Amino acid sequence: MRRRDFVSGALALPAARLGAVEKLNLAEVERGRVMRAADRYLAEQPVTVTAASSSRSAGGRHDFFSEGDYWWPDPQHPDGPYIQRDGMSNPDNFLEHRRAMVRLSLIVPALAAAYRITRQRKYSEHAAKHLRAWFVEPATAMNPNLQYAQAIKGLFTGRGTGIIDTLHLVEVARAASRTGLAAADLEGVRKWFAAYTDWMNTHPYGTAERDAKNNHGTCWVAQVAAFCELTGNAGLTAYCRDRFRTVLVPNQVAPDGSFPEELRRTKPYGYSLFNLDALGIVAQTLGNSGELWKWQLPDGRGMARAMEYMYPYMLNKKTWPLPPDVMYDDQWPVRQPCLLFAGLALVKPEYIALWRKLDADPPTEEVLRNFPLRQPLLWV
């Protein structure tokens, strides 16, 4: 973000606060972390959905398959349909495709960030190898749809809620446009994301997920906005910007800045952070010099209000007023991207200070699954 962008939106702010934000040298902060990861990933070969399969999948070799997290065998009917235990992840679910996609979302953005720091082609070329395997090469590419995601044994071969699994492609798409890819590679990746975005906007699973009232609806907009930035779809980009203002914020943000649909869940803290980060992805992708971070409804609801609600509980989780999450409560918060984005856009050095203190590379698989942005150099 350029200095004049800060100044134009912050003339009334104390100079000390503005200066504290402007002094952030993100490349310097991130260099060691990025380069260690990227150098390690140079030895990693692509692993796509074709590397593993499940007998429970109704799809084919190139179809992404996952199972509903909170669905378990019924003790009363072991061979019957699964039953729900909200917030409790079933460890016996098929996870290999999801793990492969999370792995992709770790490797490619790190390589892209390393390329941005060094301009060394070895990083962009290795990122291209993974991108080609996932999105271009016929033998290994994933089909551009999620018809078999978050299936439930005995009930559904796939569900619209499964579209949230591809939230991990948001940073991959951003990396693809910032990695110095060869023209043919970039065009192949764009073609895949254009096809997937079209499926998200036309298939009943996609439209159902778009209309979800909670974090699932947020993640639909976050994905479509990010994918359209890569593909250049101006019409859908405008649609996402309008949906942020007319649907997401009005329907999800309470007057105090909380997310009622997330607070009612068995993991209210983790879900609140997750939805805040997803809204942050939308604001960062579609905003112009922090425009959507600063925008608010006439009653004051917006990203600033949502951050004001959650920040104290990120700073001191012991003050959280609701029951703890039923699983992984001790794992949050991590280095939530909303802290960095809001800190810069809203000139809040305290947000950035907290962001710098939190864990940037959590090792827990479930945390990584709900922490989709890890390379801020691709976003700021």
N, C-alpha and C positions, 0 to 999 in steps of 0.2 A: 504494500500500500504506500502511495507517495505522500510526501510531507504536506503538499497542498490539500490533499484529500482530508487529512486530519484537521488542518487549520480551518478549512472552510466549514467544517461541521462542529468545531470546538472552540470558537472564538471566546466564548464565555467561560471556558474551563481554566482553572489555575494552570499557569505555565509549568509548574512542577509535575502535575499529572500528565500533561501532554508530553513533556520531556521524558518521563519515565517510560511511557509507551514507545516513543520514537527511538529510544536507545536500544530496544530489543534488536539484536543481530541474530536472526533466526538461523542463518547458515552457520554461524559460529556455534550456536547452541546445539545444532543438530549434526554437525560434521562427524564427530567421532562415532556417534550412535549409528548414523546412516552408513558410513563407510565400513564399519565392522560387519553390519548385516549384509550389505551388498557384496563384500568380498567373500563372505561365507556362501551366499546364494549363487555365486558364479559356478560353484561345483554342483548345483542342484539341477537335475534334468526335469523336463515337464512331466506332470502326472495329471491326466484329465479323467473325465467320467468313464472313459473306455477301459481304464485300468482295473476297475472293480465292478461287480454287479451283485444284485440281490434277487433271490428267487421270488421275493414278495413284490417285485416291481412289475407293473403291467406294461412298462415301456420296453424299448429296445436298448441296444448297446450304447447308443449315442445320447440317450435321454437321461437327464439329471433325475435322480430319485432320492427322496428323503422321507422320513416318517414323522408324524406329529409328536412333538417332544413330550407332551404330558399325557400320553395315552398308553395304557397298560393292559396286560391280560386280566380278564375278569376271574377272580378266584372261584366264583360260583359256577362259571362256565369257561373253563380253560381253553376250549376249542372255539369259543364264540367270539363275537366282535369285541374289540378292545373297549375299555372304559376310561374316562378322564379322571386325572388327579392333578388339578391345576397347580402349576408351579413346580411340580416334581418331574424331572426329566427321567425318562426310561433309558437306562444304560444299555439295554439290549436292542435298541433301534439300529437300523442300518445308517451309518454315519460316514461312510467312506467318500461319497460324492461331496458332501458338505465339507469334510476335512480337506479334500483336494481343492475345493474352491477357496477356502480360507487360506490354504497354503499359497495358492496363486495370488491372493490379495496381500500376502506378506511379501512375496518375492518380487513381483513386477513393480509395485510402487517403490520399494527400497532401491531397486536397480535404477528406476527413473530418477529418484532423488539423488542418487550417486552420480548419475549422468549430468544432472543439473549443476552439481557442485564441481565436477571435474571436467566435463565435456569429453570424457574418454569413451570411445566407441564400444569398448568391450562390455560396458554396462548396458548400453542401448541394444546392442546386438544380442546379448543374452536375454534381455527382456523380450525382444522380438521373437526369439525361439519359443518362449512360453506362450506368447500371444498367438503365434501361428498354430501351435499345437491345439490350443483351446478353441480358436475361432475360425481358422482358415483351412487347415489340412484335413482332407476328407477322412483319413484313416482314424483320426483322434479327436476331431472337433465335436463339441457339444451341440445338439440341436437347439435352435434359438427359441425355446419355449420351456415352460415349467408345468407341463401337464401332469407330471407324476410326483410333484413335490408335496411333502407333508401328508402323505397318504396315511390312512388309518385302517389297520387290518380288520377285515370284515365289514367295513363301512364305506370307504372311499379309496379309489385308486390314485387320487390326487385332489388337491383343494386350492382355492385361490389364496388362502393364507400362506401357501408355500412360496409365493412370490417374494416374501420377505427374505428368503434364503439368498437371493441374488443381490441383496444390499451390499454384499462383499465385492460386487463388480463395480460399484460406484467409483472407488479409488483406482481400480484397474482401468476403467474407461478414462479417467482423468490422466493417469500415467501414460496411457497410449498416445495421448495428444501432446505429451510433454517429454517424450523420450527420444526424439530424433529418429523415428522409424523411417525406413525406406518407404517411398510412396506406395508401392504395391502392398507392403505389409499393412500400412495404415488404412488403405482402401479396403482391404479384406476385413480388418477388424471393424471398420465403420459399417460395412455391409451387414455383418453379423448383428451388431447392436441396433441397426435400423430395423432389421427383421424382428428382433426380440421386442423392441419398443412397439412395433406395429402389433405384435401378438398381445402385449400388455394392454393395448388400447382397443382390441377387438374381441378377444376371447372372453367368454363369461367369467372365467377365473380372474382375468385382469380387471374387468369392470367391477366385479364384486370387491376385489381388494382396494381398488380406487375409492370405493364408497364406504369402506370401513371407517368407523367413528374414532378409532384409537390409533396407536402407533403404526398399525398396518397401513392405514390410509396415508399417514405421514411418509412412510417408507416408499409407498408407491410414487408419490410426488418426488421424493428425493432421488429415486432411481431414474424416473423419466426425465427429470431436469438434467441430471448428470449425463445420461446417455444422449440426450438431444444436444448438449453442448459439444459432444464428440461428433455427432452426425450432422449438425447444422440445421436441425429442424426448428425453424423460428416459430412456426405456428404452435407446436406443442410447448415450446419454451414459454411463450406468452400465456398459454393455458395454465401451465404450472405456476407462474407468477400470480395469475389471477386466483387460482385455487388456494394458494397460500393465504391470500388476503381475505377471501370470501368464504372459505370453508375451513381450512385447518385452524387458523387462529381463532375465528369466532366460535367454532364448535368444540375446540379442545382446551382452550386456555380459560381458566376461571378468573374471576376478578382479582384474586390474590396472586395469580400467576401459576397456580398449580394445574395439574392435569387430572381432573376427576376420573377419567376412564382408566388411568394408570394407577391411581391411588386405591381403586377398588380391588386391585389384583392381589395375589398372595406374595408378590414381589414388588411392593409399591415403590421402594427406593430405587431398585435397579431399573424398573420400567420407566420411572420418571426421568432418570438420567438418559436412558436409551431414547426416549421420545424427544427430549431436549436436544440431544446430539443430532437426531434425524431432522428436526426442524432447523437446526444449525446448518446442516448440509444444504437444505433448500435455500436458506438465507445467503449462505456463502456462494452457492452456485449461481443464484439468480440476481443477487444484489449488486448494485453499482456503487462502489466505495462505501459499503456498509448500509446501503439504502434500506434493505429489508430488516436489518438489525435495529435500525432506528424507527422504522415505521410502526405505527400503533393505531388501534381502533379509537374512536372518539372517547371511549371509557378508559383508555390507557392500556388495554391489553395488547401485548405484543411480545417480541423476543426479549426486550429489556425487562419487562415485568416478570417473565418466566425465569430469567436468569436471577433476578432479585429474590425470587422465591427459593430457588434451589441452592444458590451460592452459600448461604450460611450453613446448610446441611452438608455441603461438600467440604467446607472449611472445618466444620466440627460435627461429625456424623452423630455424636452422642446427643445432639439436640434434636434429632429427627423425632417427630411427635407420634409417628405411627408404629405399629408392630414391625419387627425386623423381617426381612425377606425370608421365605421358608427354605431357600437354598442360596448358597454363595453370598450371604449377607456380608461376611467379613472380607470379601474381595473388592468391594467398591468403596469409594470412587477410585478410578485410575485417571490417566491424563486425558480427561474428556476434552475433545476438540472444541466444544462450545465455549470453554473457558478462554481459549486462545482467540477464537474468532470474535467473541463478544468483547474481550479485553481490548482488542485492536479497534473494532468498529465503534464501540461505545466509550473508548478512552478510559478503561478501567484497569489500571496497573495492578490492582489487587487480584483481579482474575488471572492475569498473566503470571503473577508471582505464585499463585496456587498451582496453576497448570505446570509450572516448572518443577514443582516439588513432588508431583504425583508420578506414579509408575508409568513409563511410556511403553513398556514391553511386558505386560503381564503374561505369565506362563500358563495360566489356567485356561483350558480349552473353552469352557463355557463363557468365560469373560471375553476371550478373543472373539467368540461368535457374536457378542453383543457390543463390540468395540470396533466398528468397521473402518475408521479413519486413523491412520497411524503415521502418515508422512506429511506433516504440515508444510514442508517446502513445496509441495505440489499445489497448495491451496492459498498461500499467502504471498 
